């Protein structure tokens, strides 16, 4: 069947004060990051996701699971091999798994994000950018700073004649800047 159900896996912990409510990720993930535990949490979540995917496959359910990874896992070169081992051992299908990182984490570690995404896609998984548009926060500055010009980064301009993607980005930036009453300058011309 071409139709499948998709679920995003969300991590929660029992609240430390014994309250019936669950602790939100914002309550414990920053602490885990600060103390170097976040990669272990990511590995644990990936393992649980693979187990769930395998169980769904055995039950004949066509399910896709979205799994968030932290920015620190981007720089863990063994992660794709670990995920491959989990998939092989469990009988899950790699196509059942969609791994995602935030746009901010991907921008902060672009080379590592590219490597991780390439390895996971080659494995048969899918890869997603979460919170896309956060990087466009720089457009908010256009509204709040008394500027007259927006200089488009030269990397987009250098490949402009041959890259349809760069043409789209440059057109979008120029359109937004113009709509806000700013003028654009293309670097490297």
C-alpha positions in Angstrom: 0.0 0.0 0.0 1.2 3.5 -0.8 -0.5 4.8 2.3 1.3 4.7 5.7 0.8 6.3 9.0 3.5 8.7 10.4 4.3 9.4 14.0 6.8 11.7 15.6 8.4 10.1 18.6 8.4 12.4 21.6 10.5 11.8 24.6 9.1 12.5 28.1 10.2 11.7 31.6 8.3 11.3 34.9 8.3 14.6 36.7 11.0 14.6 39.5 8.5 15.9 42.2 6.3 12.8 41.7 3.6 14.9 40.0 1.4 12.9 37.6 2.5 15.3 34.8 5.4 14.4 32.6 8.5 16.6 32.4 8.8 18.4 29.0 12.0 18.0 26.9 12.8 21.7 27.7 13.0 20.7 31.4 15.6 17.9 31.0 17.3 18.0 27.6 19.4 21.1 28.3 20.7 19.4 31.5 21.5 16.3 29.5 23.4 18.4 26.9 25.3 20.3 29.6 26.4 17.0 31.2 27.3 15.2 28.0 24.4 12.7 28.2 22.5 13.8 25.1 24.2 11.5 22.7 23.3 8.5 24.9 19.7 9.7 25.0 19.7 9.9 21.2 21.1 6.4 20.9 18.5 5.1 23.3 15.7 6.9 21.4 17.0 5.5 18.1 17.1 2.0 19.5 13.5 2.3 20.8 12.4 3.7 17.4 13.9 0.8 15.6 12.2 -1.7 18.0 8.9 0.0 17.5 9.4 0.0 13.7 10.3 -3.7 13.7 7.2 -4.6 15.9 5.0 -2.6 13.5 6.5 -4.4 10.5 5.9 -7.8 12.1 2.3 -6.8 12.8 1.8 -5.8 9.2 1.5 -2.1 9.9 3.0 0.4 7.4 4.3 3.0 9.8 6.9 5.7 9.5 8.6 7.1 12.6 10.1 10.5 12.9 13.1 10.6 15.3 14.7 13.8 16.6 18.4 13.9 17.0 20.4 16.5 18.9 23.0 18.7 17.4 25.6 16.8 19.4 24.8 13.6 17.6 25.7 15.3 14.3 29.3 15.1 15.4 29.1 11.5 16.4 30.5 9.7 13.4 29.6 6.2 14.6 25.8 7.0 14.7 24.9 5.8 11.2 26.7 2.5 11.7 25.0 2.1 15.1 21.6 2.7 13.5 22.4 0.3 10.6 23.3 -2.4 13.2 20.0 -1.8 15.1 18.0 -2.1 11.9 19.8 -5.3 10.8 19.4 -6.9 14.2 15.7 -6.0 14.5 14.3 -6.7 11.1 12.9 -3.1 10.8 13.0 -1.5 7.4 15.2 1.6 7.1 12.4 3.3 5.1 10.3 3.3 8.3 12.7 5.8 9.9 12.9 9.5 9.3 15.7 11.1 11.3 15.5 14.9 11.9 17.7 17.6 13.2 16.8 21.3 13.8 17.7 23.8 11.2 19.8 25.6 13.8 21.9 22.5 14.6 22.3 21.7 10.9 23.6 25.3 10.2 25.9 25.1 13.2 27.4 21.9 11.9 26.7 21.9 8.2 29.5 19.5 7.1 28.5 17.0 9.8 24.8 17.4 9.1 25.5 16.7 5.4 27.6 13.6 6.3 25.0 12.2 8.7 22.1 12.9 6.2 24.0 11.3 3.3 24.9 8.2 5.4 21.3 7.7 6.7 19.8 8.2 3.2 22.3 5.7 1.8 21.2 3.3 4.5 17.6 3.7 3.2 16.3 6.0 6.0 15.0 9.5 5.3 16.3 12.7 6.8 14.4 15.9 7.7 15.2 19.4 8.8 13.0 20.3 11.8 12.0 23.9 12.7 12.8 25.1 9.2 12.5 28.8 8.9 14.2 29.6 12.1 17.3 30.5 10.1 15.1 33.0 8.2 15.0 34.9 11.5 17.5 37.2 9.9 14.6 38.6 7.9 13.2 39.8 11.2 16.2 42.0 11.5 15.2 43.8 8.3 12.1 44.9 10.1 13.8 46.1 13.3 17.1 47.7 12.0 17.2 51.0 10.2 19.0 49.5 7.1 18.6 50.4 3.5 20.5 47.5 1.8 20.6 43.8 2.0 23.8 42.2 0.7 23.2 38.7 -0.6 25.9 36.3 0.3 28.4 35.7 -2.5 28.1 31.9 -2.3 24.6 32.2 -3.7 25.8 34.6 -6.4 28.8 32.6 -7.5 26.7 29.6 -8.6 23.8 31.6 -9.8 24.1 30.9 -13.5 24.2 27.1 -13.1 22.2 26.5 -9.9 18.4 26.6 -10.0 18.3 26.3 -6.2 20.5 29.4 -5.8 18.4 31.2 -8.3 15.3 30.5 -6.1 17.1 31.7 -3.0 18.3 34.9 -4.5 14.9 35.6 -6.0 13.2 35.0 -2.7 15.7 37.2 -0.7 15.4 40.0 -3.3 11.6 39.8 -3.3 11.4 40.0 0.5 13.9 42.8 0.8 12.1 44.8 -1.9 8.8 44.2 -0.2 10.2 45.6 3.0 11.5 48.7 1.2 15.2 47.6 1.1 17.5 47.5 -1.8 19.7 44.4 -2.5 23.3 44.1 -3.4 24.7 40.9 -4.9 28.2 40.1 -3.6 30.9 38.7 -6.0 29.4 40.4 -9.1 
